[in-house]
Amino acid sequence: MVTAIHHAPLVVAQEGHDITIGVSIERADQIKRALVVYKGEKAAGEVELARSSDPERPYVAIVPALAVHAPLVSYAIEVETTDGARVPVFATRAEPHRVTVLDSAEDAREGTLLARLEGRRSVVLGSGEYASFDRARDSFWRTEGSYTYRMLGFVSEFGMRAGVVRGQTGRDERQVGLNYGAPRLRVRFADVLHVEGELLVSVTEVGFSNGGGGAIILGDAYGSNLTLGFEAVQVFGVRGYTRLDLVANRWLTVAPTVEVTNMPHAEDVGVRLLGDARFAFGRGFFAGVRAGYQARSFAAGGPSIGGSLGYGF
């Protein structure tokens, strides 16, 4: 049998509402029928996939509202061959696909966000950057890894990042560095207002240093928004920044940033003008590139270049 069924799994459903499950079927003439086998808290059964007028979902089945109750409803898709045999093509009766059922307005808001994020609550990210304020005399490089878990409630997300910074600065071109770890927490005060706080523990070229930072995010936290933030580390320096994230389409987000800083451990304050572009490749994978320019005086400056690679799951 060469029949193939394509289906985008559901992530969430509303309490007491019908669920519409859509699929496309290749070589439908080679099977007798296709069915959705479902099981909820109060009902279970199966329903046949029927032709629809939706070109994106040529075949649909309706799981009745009676079966859709918190916390979960589960389903699998089977085809019945012309000789009467049942073949699972998406999940199985023993291991069905589970859908979270939302039973409150807060759950519904969380579910909408989770659906936008394709059910991917966790994100791992690795990044690197090189920046020069004045050729090699005032420059640094940085590598960083991070993990984020998105709760999507009042506590919107929390995470941890760790990294290494090395460089040189000052007229004597002294070597500077930072090894750091930083837990952070983001809370939601409104759909268009999130506040983020972070503590930072580090080792610099002169010993242990503590620090922290914060940010206010105005707009859609997982779409287009404006971020106003700062970070300060003992000995190493202070930075303040403004970043504007603009979602161009589902595959591309661009983000110009203006940053004022005396990092790393510099005597003078500099200004950084940065541009970031993030590309989504699907299935949770994404990558970013960075380019920019910074200077601590009108007489000298230098470029920035960087990149990142991440995965959501």
Summary of the structure (lengths in Angstrom):
residues: 313
radius of gyration: 25.5
end to end distance: 32.3
largest distance: 83.9
contacts: 990
relative contact order: 0.11
helix: 6%
strand: 66%
